Amino acid sequence: MLMNKPEPRIIIAVDGFSSCGKSTMAKALARNIGYIYIDSGAMYRAVTLYCLDHGLIDGDTVDTDTLRSLMDDIQIDFRPDSETGMTHTFLNGIDVEREIRSMRVSDKVSPVSVIPFVRTAMVAAQQKMGERKGIVMDGRDIGTTVFPHAELKIFVTASAETRAQRRVDELRAKGVDVDFDEVVANINKRDHIDQTRKESPLRKADDAIELDNSHMTIAEQDAWLMTRYRETVDKLR
């Protein structure tokens, strides 16, 4: 009797614009298929928080010389929350999940994330995390720079207004009061920076599947992703 081949473990790269719900969908997919979820954007947010807390940002100007000298002191890891089981981001041993989602960090993450030596350090850390496969990682350049050979690449998009409303709802649910127009402006600013930066600009990989989730429910989105996953692993059996 022929035995069924074990299901291959793959790398799933989820890229796209800010506030498209990439993290939510990536987390759900990872949970549903038993994979590890890694939030690459949280890593850049953690570096940004470190810069803010150490006085390394003035306006949109980052003190790159000092930051470069301190990069080895920045340790980022992910651990499950003891109460919710959700993955939280830790910066030098401290849970910073709430702080890195604040507008204070959101407004400064783009100028930090475009710094070449920061991206080099984060990409190296991300690639190390993916060596054993069986991961879902979301960000801006996962399918193009971090894992160009990922077996499944998803590129997520939605209108700026839709993304802003989702961001507002998310922050207000956490008790953070924000202005809708301010969030729209922040999203448009980040889109421009992400798409025009010299180091790993945001773009859809040639072999990525595009998902516009502007008018999709979370259930519809999750079902769509699961179908793409099943199609991919079935081809690899």
N, C-alpha and C positions, 0 to 999 in steps of 0.2 A: 504494500500500500504506500502510495506517495504521501509524504508529509507536507503540510502547508508550510511555505517559507515564512519565517518570522517577518513581521512588518518592519520595513526599513525605518531607521530613525533619520530624520532630516533636519535641516536648518530652515526656519521660516522667517523671512525678513519682511517686516511691515514698515514701509516708509510713507511719507506724506507730509502735508502741511500741518502747522500747529493747530491744536484744539479740534482735530478731526475725530477724536475718540480712538486714536490708535492704541493707546495704552489699555483702554477698556476692552476693546476687541481682542487684543493680543493676550491679555490676562485670561479672558474667558476661553479662548482657543487653547491656550496652554493647559488650563485646568481641565478642559474637556478631553484632551488627548494624552494627558499625563506628562506634559513637557515642562521644562523650566522656563519661566518668564524673566526676561531681563529688559529693564527700562533704560535704554541708552541715554535718553534725554535727561533722566534724573541725574545721571553722572555729570553732565555739563551744568545742570542746575546746582549740583552740590559744589562744583568748583566755583561757580558764580557766588554762591552763598559764602564760601570761604574768602573770596576776594572782598566782598562787601564787609564781612566781619573783621577783616584785617586792613581795611582802608586802602585797598588796591585799585579802587575804581573812582574816578573823578569825572562826572558826567557820563560820556560814553567812552572815555579814555581809560585804558587799563594799564597799570604799571607792570608792563611785561617783564622787565628786567628782574624785579623783585619776585614776581609770580614764578618765573622760570627757576629761580633759586630755591623756591619753596615747594615745587611740584612733588618732590619725594616725600614731603610731609603730609600730602593729601592722600588719605586712604579711604576708598569708597567701597562699600559692600552692601549686599542686600540680605535682609533677614525677615522671616515671617513674624508678624505681630502676634504676640501670645494670646490676645483676646479675639481678634478677627481672623487670623490666619493669612491675612493679606500681606504681600511683600512690602516692606518699608525700606527706605534708603537710609544708610548710616554713613555719616562723615566723621572719620576719626573716632569711631565707637559711639557716636551720639546719633540718636534717631532724629533726622531732620526732615522727615516726610512732609510735615505740615509747612515748615518754613520754606522749602524749595518750591512750593506751589503758590506762594504769595506773589502779588503784583510787584513787590519790591524786587524779587528775583526775576520774574518774567520780563521786566523792563530792561534788565541788564544782561540776560543770558546770551543774546545774540552777539554782542561785541566780545564776550569771553569765548564763545564757541567757535569763532572764526580764527582764533589764534592758532597758527600751525602747530606749535609744540604741545598745546593743550589737546588738539585733535589727535596728534600722533600718539600721545600717552593714552587717551581714552580708547582709540581704535585698537591699540595693542592689548589693552586690558579686556576689551570686548572679544577680540579674536581668541584670547586665552580661554575665556568663558565658553566659547563655542567649539572647542577642540573635540569634545565628546559627542557633539550633535545633540539632538533631542531638545532643541531650544526654540523659543519664539522670542525674537528681539525686535523692538520697534524704535524708530528714530527718523533721521533725515537722510542718512547715507548708508544704511545697512546693506541694501541690495547692490549699491554701486561701489562702495569703498570697503566696508567692513567684511561683508561676505558676498563678493561678486559671483561666487559659484553656488550660492544658496539654491536649494532645490525648488523652493517656492518663494516667489517675491510678490508682495501685494503693495500697490501704491494707492494711498487713500486721499481723496479730495472732497471738498464741500465748499459752499459759498462762505465768504468772510462773515456775513451776517449770521448764518446758521452756526458757524463755529463760535462766534462771539456769544451768542445766546447760550450755547452749551457751557461755555466757560463761566459765564455769569451764574448760571444755575448751579454749577459745580461749586463755585466759591461761596455762594450764598448758603448752600446746603451745609458748608463747613463753618458758617458763621462769619464769613468775610464779606463785608459790604463793598461792592464795586459799582462803577458807573459803566453802563453799556457802551456809550460812545468812546470811553477811554479804552475799553477792551477791544473794540473794533480797530481803533487807531493802533493799538499795540500789535494786533494780529497782522494788519497790513504792513506795519514797519518790519515785523519779524519775517514775513513772507519775502519782502524785498531783499532784506539782508541775507536770508537763507538761500535765495535763488541767485544772488549776484556775488557771493563771497568767492574768493579765489580757491580756498581750500575746501574740497569736497562739497561743491554747491548742491543744493536740493534739486534733483531731477529724477524723472521716472526712468528706471533701468529699461533697456530695450526689451528684456524678456519678462518684465513685470506685468501683472494683471491689474488694471485700474479698477478701483471701487469708488464710485461717487455715492456717498451715503447721506446726502443732503435730505432725502425724503424716505429713508429706510428706518424701520424700527430696529431696536437692538436685537430682537428675535430674528428678524429677516436678515440682518447683518451676520449674526452668528451662524445661521443656516447656510448662507452664501459661503462663508469662510470654511465651514466644515466640508462643504461640497468640493471646494478647491483643494483642500487637504487630501480628501479621499481620492480624488482624481490623480493627484501627484504621487501618492504612495502606491496606488494600484499600478501605475506605469512603471514603477521601480521594482516591483516584485519579480 
